[in-house]
Amino acid sequence: MPYPFAVIFVGTLLFLTNPVLAKSWDLFPRPAMLEQDIRFWTRVYTEIDNNHGFIHDNRYLNVIYEVTPLPIHLSSQAAKKHLQERRQYYQGILLRLAEGKRDNLTEEERRVLALWRRNVNDKTLQAAASRLRFQRGQANRFREGLVRAGVYKPFILKTLDSLGLPRELAVLPHVESSFDPTAYSHAGAAGLWQFTRPTGRRFMRIDHVVDERLDPFKATVAAARLLQHNYEKTGTWPLAITAYNHGVAGMQRAKKQMETSDIVAIRQNYKSPTFGFASRNFYVAFLAALEVDTNAKLYFGHFQADKPVKSESIELTDFVPAHALQRVLGLDQTTLKQSNPALLSPVWKGHKYLPRGYELRIPCTPTCSRSKVLAYLAPWERFEKQIPNRFHKVQQGQTLSHIARRYRINVHQLVKLNGLTNRHHIRMGQTLQLPFPATANRNHIRSKTGHYTVQRGDTLSRIAQRFGMTQQALLKSNDITDKHRIYAGQNLLLAQLPSSSEN
């Protein structure tokens, strides 16, 4: 195996001479057998940006064949073609070397051969021809992450402290998202801590109204709880951190199958279809991120980290329209949206209210003194129920009957409203329109007083739709003869329903 002594020695020396890193040794061990892989990820994080990448061996990470340019603006087709050509180039060299002939080598063949140990055998080189991999650089993203981290690190450290967890875990977002709370992965993971929906739902609210994965503060608490759970189940931090990527059940299986908790043994010998490159390298990537974060100025020179934004949180006791909160808080939608990234577009488009119990984050500009202004919400701006869904996106395995039962509506209504020719032919991802709520459910979205104050941009038809009424009923209740003659600030009486309609 290719283990360059110089790389191991320099990496270990840097680790041991830094008191912060040396103190982490017991909790986050880095045996010599891991050093070449830690060094690989350190180079990824510090030496090449995401316009370049390493073509390397996916098992022996110190074997790097070349740094190849791959601009991020390149089309996916052009990038795929370029990488395929470079892989084929090195596959050809490795297969020729694997034939055992060492005389009359070209300069390139000698260079590639020199990347391996002196007595490398033909079988090893032949196997290496099938292990070529591309790793895009992240130096620019890591530096940007160091700047962004200034906003979130104080809260992350406070959260870890509150649960008695090691502070070193605060660097994990470097590996996951480069501290970008808006990040999405190809696999559907989202946010600062890159939660998938199934895992995220164990700790957070994730639906079509609120996705707390996108709230860096809510997601931080969830990530800390998940890491704590992983540690309790696996018993070591190397396994707990690997479980963050591979799943705690997967790491428990690995531990049982290998009959050890040793991360080196598991990385080298554990075989599973799901224990691929990312899982196998997650812990060493974390150690590299810890080293780079701790020695950030050594790697990147001077930089100015962003400062935390002062804010206060208020728990909503009612369902409230976004425009009503903007009015009483004196904030525009952009500012309120930036402070509450977990709220999804239906809230900002007025299709849904901010839900009761939601912790609204309000920026302190200049001081934290806005919490009491929610008392100025008018009674008709507070609601006891959420606006019923008007649309539904079909999920995997759902049938029209399932959807109809969920919303307590008739299958025939769904078929007719959506122009479906066959009730059995719906597809995953299809958006279905839902009928207006039944009369018996209209009070679910009625304001507490049965009144509504017209806002700028409102129309009578939109108001009627919002409250599950017909436009004619709204006209009649308010003695309005012209549906176009309403004005901002006008107080509308919402048609009262018989008491027998109450649930």
C-alpha positions as CSV (number, residue, x, y, z in Angstrom):
1,M,0.0,0.0,0.0
2,P,1.3,3.5,-0.8
3,Y,1.8,5.3,2.5
4,P,4.3,8.2,2.0
5,F,6.1,8.7,5.3
6,A,6.5,12.4,4.7
7,V,2.8,13.0,4.3
8,I,2.0,11.1,7.4
9,F,4.7,12.8,9.5
10,V,3.8,16.4,8.4
11,G,0.1,15.8,9.0
12,T,0.6,14.2,12.4
13,L,3.1,16.9,13.4
14,L,0.6,19.7,12.6
15,F,-2.1,17.9,14.5
16,L,0.0,17.3,17.6
17,T,1.6,20.7,17.8
18,N,-1.8,22.4,17.7
19,P,-3.2,22.2,21.3
20,V,-6.8,22.4,20.2
21,L,-6.4,19.5,17.8
22,A,-4.2,17.5,20.1
23,K,-6.9,17.7,22.8
24,S,-9.3,16.2,20.3
25,W,-7.2,13.1,19.8
26,D,-9.0,10.9,22.4
27,L,-12.5,11.7,21.1
28,F,-11.6,11.9,17.4
29,P,-8.6,9.7,16.9
30,R,-6.5,9.9,13.7
31,P,-4.3,6.8,13.4
32,A,-1.3,6.9,11.0
33,M,-3.3,4.7,8.6
34,L,-5.7,7.5,8.1
35,E,-3.2,10.3,7.5
36,Q,-2.8,9.9,3.7
37,D,-6.6,10.2,3.3
38,I,-6.9,13.1,5.7
39,R,-4.2,14.8,3.6
40,F,-6.2,14.2,0.4
41,W,-9.2,16.0,1.8
42,T,-7.1,18.7,3.2
43,R,-5.8,19.3,-0.3
44,V,-9.3,19.2,-1.7
45,Y,-10.3,21.9,0.8
46,T,-7.3,24.1,0.4
47,E,-5.4,23.6,-2.8
48,I,-7.8,23.5,-5.7
49,D,-11.1,25.4,-6.3
50,N,-14.3,24.0,-7.9
51,N,-13.1,24.9,-11.4
52,H,-10.6,22.0,-11.0
53,G,-10.5,18.5,-9.7
54,F,-8.3,15.5,-8.9
55,I,-8.4,12.4,-11.0
56,H,-7.3,9.8,-8.4
57,D,-7.5,6.3,-7.2
58,N,-10.7,5.8,-5.1
59,R,-9.1,3.5,-2.6
60,Y,-5.5,4.9,-2.2
61,L,-6.3,8.6,-2.1
62,N,-2.7,9.7,-2.2
63,V,-2.5,8.4,-5.8
64,I,-3.5,11.5,-7.7
65,Y,-2.9,11.2,-11.5
66,E,-3.6,14.8,-12.4
67,V,-5.3,18.1,-11.5
68,T,-7.8,18.6,-14.4
69,P,-9.7,21.8,-15.2
70,L,-13.4,21.5,-15.2
71,P,-15.1,25.0,-15.1
72,I,-18.4,24.9,-13.2
73,H,-20.1,26.7,-16.2
74,L,-19.3,23.8,-18.5
75,S,-22.4,22.0,-19.6
76,S,-23.0,18.6,-18.0
77,Q,-22.5,16.9,-21.3
78,A,-19.2,18.6,-22.0
79,A,-18.0,17.9,-18.5
80,K,-19.0,14.2,-18.7
81,K,-17.1,13.9,-22.0
82,H,-14.0,15.5,-20.7
83,L,-13.9,13.3,-17.6
84,Q,-14.5,10.2,-19.7
85,E,-11.6,11.0,-22.0
86,R,-9.2,11.6,-19.0
87,R,-10.3,8.4,-17.3
88,Q,-9.8,6.4,-20.5
89,Y,-6.4,8.0,-20.9
90,Y,-5.2,6.7,-17.5
91,Q,-7.0,3.4,-17.8
92,G,-4.9,2.8,-21.0
93,I,-1.7,3.6,-19.2
94,L,-2.5,1.4,-16.2
95,L,-3.5,-1.5,-18.3
96,R,-0.3,-1.3,-20.4
97,L,1.7,-1.2,-17.2
98,A,-0.2,-4.1,-15.9
99,E,1.1,-6.2,-18.7
100,G,4.4,-6.4,-16.8
101,K,6.6,-4.7,-19.3
102,R,8.8,-2.1,-17.7
103,D,11.2,-1.4,-20.6
104,N,10.9,1.5,-23.0
105,L,8.3,3.3,-21.0
106,T,7.1,6.7,-22.1
107,E,7.6,9.7,-19.8
108,E,3.9,9.6,-18.9
109,E,4.0,5.9,-18.1
110,R,7.0,6.4,-15.9
111,R,5.2,9.2,-14.1
112,V,2.1,7.1,-13.4
113,L,4.2,4.1,-12.3
114,A,6.1,6.4,-9.9
115,L,2.9,7.2,-8.1
116,W,2.8,3.6,-6.8
117,R,5.2,1.8,-4.5
118,R,8.4,0.6,-6.2
119,N,7.5,-3.1,-6.3
120,V,3.8,-2.7,-7.2
121,N,2.6,-5.8,-9.0
122,D,0.6,-6.2,-12.2
123,K,-2.6,-7.3,-10.4
124,T,-2.7,-4.1,-8.4
125,L,-2.2,-1.9,-11.5
126,Q,-4.9,-3.8,-13.3
127,A,-7.4,-3.3,-10.4
128,A,-6.4,0.4,-10.3
129,A,-7.6,0.9,-13.9
130,S,-11.2,0.3,-12.6
131,R,-10.9,2.7,-9.6
132,L,-10.4,6.0,-11.3
133,R,-12.5,8.8,-9.7
134,F,-12.9,12.6,-10.1
135,Q,-13.1,14.8,-7.0
136,R,-13.9,18.5,-7.6
137,G,-11.9,21.0,-5.5
138,Q,-13.5,23.0,-2.8
139,A,-10.9,25.6,-1.7
140,N,-13.0,28.6,-2.7
141,R,-16.1,27.1,-1.1
142,F,-14.3,26.3,2.1
143,R,-13.0,29.8,2.4
144,E,-16.5,31.2,1.7
145,G,-17.8,28.8,4.4
146,L,-15.3,30.2,6.9
147,V,-16.8,33.6,6.3
148,R,-20.4,32.4,6.5
149,A,-19.7,30.3,9.6
150,G,-19.3,33.5,11.7
151,V,-23.1,33.9,11.6
152,Y,-23.8,30.5,12.9
153,K,-20.9,29.2,14.9
154,P,-21.8,30.9,18.2
155,F,-25.3,29.3,18.2
156,I,-23.9,25.9,17.1
157,L,-21.3,26.0,19.9
158,K,-24.0,27.0,22.4
159,T,-26.2,24.2,21.3
160,L,-23.4,21.6,21.5
161,D,-22.5,22.8,25.0
162,S,-26.1,22.5,26.1
163,L,-26.1,18.9,25.2
164,G,-22.7,18.1,26.5
165,L,-21.3,17.3,23.0
166,P,-17.8,18.0,21.7
167,R,-17.3,21.4,20.2
168,E,-15.3,20.0,17.4
169,L,-18.6,18.8,15.8
170,A,-19.3,22.5,14.9
171,V,-17.1,22.1,11.8
172,L,-19.3,19.4,10.2
173,P,-21.2,21.9,8.1
174,H,-17.9,22.5,6.2
175,V,-18.2,18.9,4.9
176,E,-21.9,19.0,4.3
177,S,-22.8,22.5,2.9
178,S,-19.8,24.9,3.3
179,F,-22.1,26.6,5.9
180,D,-24.6,27.5,3.2
181,P,-28.1,27.2,4.7
182,T,-29.7,27.3,1.2
183,A,-27.7,24.3,-0.1
184,Y,-29.5,21.4,-1.8
185,S,-27.8,18.1,-2.8
186,H,-28.7,15.9,-5.8
187,A,-30.0,13.4,-3.3
188,G,-32.5,15.9,-1.9
189,A,-30.7,16.8,1.3
190,A,-31.2,20.4,2.3
191,G,-29.9,23.2,4.5
192,L,-26.8,23.9,6.6
193,W,-26.7,20.3,8.0
194,Q,-28.0,18.6,4.8
195,F,-30.9,16.6,6.2
196,T,-32.8,14.3,4.0
197,R,-36.6,14.4,4.4
198,P,-36.9,11.1,6.2
199,T,-34.2,11.8,8.7
200,G,-35.2,15.4,9.2
201,R,-38.8,14.5,10.0
202,R,-37.5,12.7,13.1
203,F,-36.5,16.1,14.6
204,M,-38.2,18.9,12.6
205,R,-41.3,19.9,10.8
206,I,-41.1,19.3,7.1
207,D,-44.2,19.7,4.9
208,H,-45.5,22.0,2.1
209,V,-45.9,25.0,4.5
210,V,-42.7,24.8,6.7
211,D,-39.4,23.1,6.0
212,E,-37.2,23.5,9.1
213,R,-34.2,22.0,7.4
214,L,-33.8,25.5,5.8
215,D,-33.7,27.2,9.2
216,P,-30.1,27.0,10.2
217,F,-31.0,27.4,13.9
218,K,-33.7,24.7,14.0
219,A,-31.5,22.4,11.9
220,T,-28.6,22.9,14.2
221,V,-30.6,21.7,17.2
222,A,-31.8,18.7,15.1
223,A,-28.3,17.9,14.0
224,A,-27.0,18.0,17.6
225,R,-29.7,15.6,18.7
226,L,-29.0,13.3,15.8
227,L,-25.3,13.2,16.5
228,Q,-26.0,12.6,20.2
229,H,-28.3,9.7,19.2
230,N,-25.6,8.3,16.9
231,Y,-23.0,8.4,19.6
232,E,-25.3,6.6,22.1
233,K,-26.0,3.8,19.6
234,T,-22.5,3.4,18.2
235,G,-20.3,4.2,21.2
236,T,-17.5,6.1,19.4
237,W,-17.4,9.5,17.7
238,P,-15.7,8.1,14.5
239,L,-18.7,5.7,14.1
240,A,-21.2,8.4,15.1
241,I,-19.9,10.8,12.6
242,T,-19.8,8.2,9.8
243,A,-23.4,7.3,10.8
244,Y,-24.4,10.9,10.0
245,N,-23.8,10.0,6.4
246,H,-24.4,6.2,6.3
247,G,-27.1,6.0,9.0
248,V,-26.8,4.7,12.5
249,A,-28.4,1.3,11.6
250,G,-25.8,0.9,8.9
251,M,-22.9,1.6,11.3
252,Q,-24.3,-0.8,13.8
253,R,-24.4,-3.5,11.2
254,A,-20.8,-2.7,10.2
255,K,-19.7,-2.9,13.9
256,K,-21.5,-6.2,14.4
257,Q,-20.2,-7.8,11.1
258,M,-16.6,-6.6,11.7
259,E,-16.7,-7.4,15.4
260,T,-14.9,-4.1,16.1
261,S,-15.4,-0.4,16.6
262,D,-12.1,0.4,14.9
263,I,-12.8,2.9,12.2
264,V,-9.7,1.9,10.3
265,A,-10.7,-1.8,10.1
266,I,-14.3,-0.8,9.1
267,R,-13.2,1.6,6.4
268,Q,-10.8,-1.0,4.9
269,N,-12.7,-4.2,5.2
270,Y,-16.4,-3.6,5.6
271,K,-18.4,-4.5,2.5
272,S,-21.9,-3.2,1.8
273,P,-23.6,-1.9,-1.3
274,T,-24.5,1.3,0.5
275,F,-21.1,1.8,2.2
276,G,-19.6,3.6,-0.8
277,F,-16.9,6.3,-1.2
278,A,-18.8,9.0,0.6
279,S,-19.6,7.0,3.7
280,R,-16.1,5.5,3.8
281,N,-14.5,8.9,3.6
282,F,-16.9,10.9,5.8
283,Y,-14.9,10.7,9.0
284,V,-11.5,11.5,7.4
285,A,-13.2,14.4,5.5
286,F,-14.4,15.7,8.9
287,L,-10.9,15.4,10.4
288,A,-9.5,17.4,7.5
289,A,-12.2,20.0,7.9
290,L,-11.3,20.2,11.6
291,E,-7.7,20.7,10.9
292,V,-8.3,23.4,8.2
293,D,-10.9,25.2,10.3
294,T,-8.5,25.3,13.3
295,N,-5.6,26.5,11.2
296,A,-7.7,28.6,8.8
297,K,-5.4,31.6,8.6
298,L,-2.4,29.3,7.9
299,Y,-4.2,27.9,4.9
300,F,-6.2,30.9,3.6
301,G,-4.5,34.0,5.1
302,H,-6.5,36.8,6.5
303,F,-10.3,36.8,6.2
304,Q,-13.1,38.5,8.0
305,A,-15.9,36.2,9.2
306,D,-19.5,37.5,9.1
307,K,-21.0,38.5,12.3
308,P,-24.1,37.0,13.9
309,V,-27.3,38.8,13.2
310,K,-29.2,39.9,16.3
311,S,-32.8,38.7,16.4
312,E,-35.6,37.7,18.7
313,S,-38.0,34.8,18.4
314,I,-41.8,35.0,19.1
315,E,-44.1,32.0,19.2
316,L,-47.3,32.7,17.3
317,T,-50.5,31.9,19.2
318,D,-52.7,32.0,16.1
319,F,-52.6,31.4,12.4
320,V,-51.6,34.8,10.9
321,P,-51.3,36.0,7.3
322,A,-47.8,37.1,6.3
323,H,-49.0,40.5,5.1
324,A,-50.5,41.2,8.6
325,L,-47.1,40.5,10.3
326,Q,-45.3,42.7,7.8
327,R,-47.7,45.5,8.7
328,V,-47.4,45.4,12.5
329,L,-43.7,44.7,12.4
330,G,-42.9,47.4,9.9
331,L,-40.8,45.0,7.8
332,D,-40.9,44.2,4.1
333,Q,-41.5,40.7,2.9
334,T,-37.9,40.3,1.8
335,T,-36.5,41.0,5.3
336,L,-39.1,38.8,7.0
337,K,-38.5,36.0,4.5
338,Q,-34.7,36.1,5.0
339,S,-35.2,35.8,8.7
340,N,-37.6,32.9,8.4
341,P,-36.2,30.7,5.6
342,A,-38.2,27.7,6.8
343,L,-41.5,29.3,5.6
344,L,-42.2,28.1,2.1
345,S,-43.7,29.9,-0.9
346,P,-47.4,29.2,-0.1
347,V,-47.0,31.4,3.0
348,W,-45.5,34.3,1.1
349,K,-48.1,34.0,-1.7
350,G,-50.9,34.2,0.8
351,H,-52.1,30.6,0.1
352,K,-51.3,29.6,3.7
353,Y,-51.1,31.4,7.0
354,L,-48.0,31.3,9.2
355,P,-48.9,28.3,11.4
356,R,-49.8,28.5,15.1
357,G,-46.9,27.6,17.3
358,Y,-44.3,28.8,14.7
359,E,-41.4,30.6,16.2
360,L,-41.1,33.8,14.2
361,R,-37.6,35.2,14.0
362,I,-37.5,39.0,13.9
363,P,-34.3,40.9,13.2
364,C,-33.3,43.4,15.8
365,T,-33.0,46.7,13.9
366,P,-31.5,48.4,15.9
367,T,-32.7,46.7,19.1
368,C,-34.8,43.7,20.1
369,S,-38.1,45.5,21.0
370,R,-40.7,44.2,18.5
371,S,-42.1,41.3,20.4
372,K,-45.0,43.3,21.9
373,V,-46.1,44.7,18.6
374,L,-47.9,41.4,17.8
375,A,-50.5,42.6,20.2
376,Y,-51.4,45.1,17.5
377,L,-52.6,42.4,15.2
378,A,-56.3,43.1,14.6
379,P,-58.8,40.4,15.7
380,W,-59.6,39.7,12.1
381,E,-55.9,39.1,11.4
382,R,-55.8,36.2,13.8
383,F,-57.3,32.8,12.7
384,E,-58.1,29.6,14.5
385,K,-57.5,27.3,11.6
386,Q,-55.1,27.0,8.6
387,I,-56.3,27.7,5.1
388,P,-57.3,24.3,3.6
389,N,-55.1,22.9,0.9
390,R,-56.1,23.9,-2.7
391,F,-53.5,21.8,-4.4
392,H,-51.9,18.4,-3.8
393,K,-48.7,17.0,-5.4
394,V,-49.0,13.2,-5.9
395,Q,-46.5,11.2,-3.8
396,Q,-45.1,7.8,-4.6
397,G,-47.7,5.0,-4.0
398,Q,-50.7,7.4,-3.6
399,T,-54.0,6.7,-5.4
400,L,-56.9,9.0,-6.0
401,S,-58.8,7.2,-3.3
402,H,-56.0,7.9,-0.7
403,I,-56.0,11.6,-1.6
404,A,-59.7,11.9,-1.5
405,R,-59.8,10.3,2.0
406,R,-57.0,12.6,3.2
407,Y,-58.9,15.8,2.3
408,R,-62.4,14.3,3.0
409,I,-63.6,14.9,-0.5
410,N,-65.3,12.8,-3.2
411,V,-63.2,11.0,-5.8
412,H,-65.7,12.0,-8.5
413,Q,-65.0,15.7,-7.6
414,L,-61.3,15.2,-8.0
415,V,-61.7,13.4,-11.4
416,K,-64.1,16.1,-12.7
417,L,-62.2,19.1,-11.4
418,N,-58.9,17.9,-12.9
419,G,-60.3,16.6,-16.1
420,L,-59.0,13.1,-15.5
421,T,-60.1,10.5,-18.0
422,N,-59.2,7.6,-15.8
423,R,-59.3,7.7,-12.0
424,H,-56.5,5.0,-11.9
425,H,-54.1,7.0,-14.0
426,I,-52.3,9.5,-11.8
427,R,-48.5,9.9,-11.7
428,M,-46.0,10.8,-9.0
429,G,-45.3,14.5,-9.0
430,Q,-48.6,15.4,-10.7
431,T,-50.3,18.4,-9.1
432,L,-54.1,18.0,-8.5
433,Q,-56.4,20.9,-7.8
434,L,-58.7,20.4,-4.8
435,P,-62.3,21.6,-4.5
436,F,-63.3,24.4,-2.2
437,P,-63.9,23.2,1.4
438,A,-67.3,22.0,2.2
439,T,-69.7,24.5,3.8
440,A,-69.4,22.6,7.1
441,N,-65.7,23.3,7.2
442,R,-65.6,27.0,6.2
443,N,-65.5,28.2,9.7
444,H,-62.0,26.6,9.9
445,I,-60.6,29.6,8.2
446,R,-62.9,32.2,9.5
447,S,-61.3,35.0,11.6
448,K,-62.1,35.0,15.2
449,T,-64.6,37.9,14.9
450,G,-66.1,37.0,11.5
451,H,-64.6,40.2,10.0
452,Y,-61.8,40.9,7.6
453,T,-59.9,44.2,6.8
454,V,-59.2,44.6,3.1
455,Q,-55.4,44.9,2.4
456,R,-53.8,46.6,-0.5
457,G,-54.0,44.4,-3.6
458,D,-57.0,42.4,-2.4
459,T,-59.9,41.6,-4.7
460,L,-63.3,40.5,-3.7
461,S,-62.9,37.2,-5.5
462,R,-59.6,36.4,-3.7
463,I,-61.1,37.3,-0.3
464,A,-64.1,35.1,-1.0
465,Q,-61.8,32.2,-2.0
466,R,-59.6,32.7,1.0
467,F,-62.5,32.3,3.4
468,G,-64.3,29.5,1.5
469,M,-67.2,31.7,0.5
470,T,-68.9,32.6,-2.8
471,Q,-68.4,36.1,-4.1
472,Q,-72.1,36.6,-4.2
473,A,-72.4,35.8,-0.5
474,L,-69.7,38.3,0.4
475,L,-71.4,41.0,-1.7
476,K,-74.7,40.4,-0.1
477,S,-73.3,40.3,3.5
478,N,-71.8,43.8,3.0
479,D,-74.4,45.4,0.8
480,I,-71.9,45.9,-1.9
481,T,-73.3,46.4,-5.4
482,D,-70.1,46.7,-7.3
483,K,-67.6,43.9,-6.8
484,H,-64.8,46.3,-8.0
485,R,-65.5,48.9,-5.3
486,I,-63.5,47.8,-2.3
487,Y,-60.6,49.7,-0.7
488,A,-57.7,49.1,1.6
489,G,-58.8,49.4,5.3
490,Q,-62.4,48.5,4.5
491,N,-63.9,46.2,7.2
492,L,-65.9,43.3,5.6
493,L,-68.4,41.2,7.4
494,L,-67.9,37.5,6.6
495,A,-71.2,35.7,6.0
496,Q,-72.2,33.9,9.2
497,L,-73.0,30.2,9.0
498,P,-75.6,28.4,11.1
499,S,-74.3,27.2,14.5
500,S,-75.0,23.6,13.4
501,S,-72.0,23.9,11.1
502,E,-69.6,24.2,13.9
503,N,-67.4,21.1,14.6
